[in-house]
Amino acid sequence: MSILVFAQFSDCHLYADKEAIHYGHNVYQNLLAVLKDIETNDDIQFAVFTGDLSQDHSDESYVNFVAAIDESEISKPVYWLPGNHDSVEQMTKLLNHRNIYADKSLEFEELECLFLSSKSETPAGRVSAEELTRIENADTQKSTLIFMHHHPRPVGYFIDRHGLQEADSFWHVVNQKSNILAIACGHVHRAMSIEKDTLNKAPLYTCPATSIQFDPEFDGVKALPSGPAYRQFSFENKQLKTRVKQLPLAPLSVG
């Protein structure tokens, strides 16, 4: 099998206004920069967006996501799953584009990517019984990489108050499957790699945000002075490798 290379980007927090500033950052321009960078990387074959598209819950914010896809001229398939800020109904209705896909999984010869929903009625996450069944039914003849929005393990700062609830049930299912390579999530606005252990038998890779990176020393939302970023994965010979691509902090336009 040839090498698979793909990107994960997350948490763009768009507004109806493309010029809106979110904690000191133009989040539309940040998203645009990430999409352009993904497109110029010839190795990357597809991208997965792991939620929190909208900050203001407006239809226009979803339309602006589509506009960024067009403006960036990205030609690679983009798959999505919802975050706690998102409306699945709005995503399904408004993410109308030839390069945007709502598939719940993606299968290759030796790898299956599962796109799980962890959206609940609160900012915290929950994986439903139906989604857990999807993990249980994953093809054991292939390696499985799970994408989701919420983090299923603590990361050590305020966002843990809004992490995955009933995480024990999630890990009980995951731990029964020896073919799960890793969990890739968004939500935490910071790139972290947490190794597997005896209680959690798959590593966790968190995705930096396209919008802002959280300051882990502050008990609440505070942006670090760093630019947008995304995570890149490569899969070959049943081995998964990953790295983070950090983009420069763009100056805000004046006037």
Rosetta blueprint (number, residue, H / E / L):
1 M L
2 S L
3 I L
4 L E
5 V E
6 F E
7 A E
8 Q E
9 F E
10 S L
11 D L
12 C L
13 H L
14 L E
15 Y L
16 A L
17 D L
18 K L
19 E L
20 A L
21 I E
22 H E
23 Y L
24 G L
25 H E
26 N E
27 V H
28 Y H
29 Q H
30 N H
31 L H
32 L H
33 A H
34 V H
35 L H
36 K H
37 D H
38 I H
39 E H
40 T H
41 N L
42 D L
43 D L
44 I L
45 Q L
46 F E
47 A E
48 V E
49 F E
50 T L
51 G L
52 D L
53 L L
54 S E
55 Q L
56 D L
57 H L
58 S L
59 D H
60 E H
61 S H
62 Y H
63 V H
64 N H
65 F H
66 V H
67 A H
68 A H
69 I H
70 D H
71 E H
72 S H
73 E L
74 I L
75 S L
76 K L
77 P L
78 V E
79 Y E
80 W E
81 L L
82 P L
83 G L
84 N L
85 H L
86 D L
87 S L
88 V H
89 E H
90 Q H
91 M H
92 T H
93 K H
94 L H
95 L L
96 N L
97 H L
98 R L
99 N L
100 I E
101 Y E
102 A L
103 D L
104 K L
105 S E
106 L E
107 E E
108 F L
109 E L
110 E L
111 L E
112 E E
113 C E
114 L E
115 F E
116 L L
117 S L
118 S L
119 K L
120 S L
121 E L
122 T L
123 P L
124 A L
125 G E
126 R L
127 V L
128 S L
129 A H
130 E H
131 E H
132 L H
133 T H
134 R H
135 I H
136 E H
137 N L
138 A L
139 D L
140 T L
141 Q L
142 K L
143 S E
144 T E
145 L E
146 I E
147 F E
148 M E
149 H L
150 H L
151 H L
152 P L
153 R L
154 P L
155 V L
156 G L
157 Y L
158 F H
159 I H
160 D H
161 R H
162 H H
163 G L
164 L E
165 Q L
166 E L
167 A H
168 D H
169 S H
170 F H
171 W H
172 H H
173 V H
174 V H
175 N L
176 Q L
177 K L
178 S L
179 N L
180 I E
181 L E
182 A E
183 I E
184 A E
185 C E
186 G L
187 H L
188 V L
189 H L
190 R L
191 A L
192 M E
193 S E
194 I E
195 E L
196 K L
197 D L
198 T L
199 L L
200 N L
201 K L
202 A L
203 P L
204 L E
205 Y E
206 T E
207 C L
208 P L
209 A L
210 T L
211 S L
212 I L
213 Q L
214 F E
215 D L
216 P L
217 E L
218 F L
219 D L
220 G L
221 V L
222 K L
223 A E
224 L L
225 P L
226 S L
227 G L
228 P L
229 A E
230 Y E
231 R E
232 Q E
233 F E
234 S E
235 F E
236 E E
237 N L
238 K L
239 Q E
240 L E
241 K E
242 T E
243 R E
244 V E
245 K E
246 Q E
247 L L
248 P L
249 L L
250 A L
251 P L
252 L L
253 S L
254 V L
255 G L
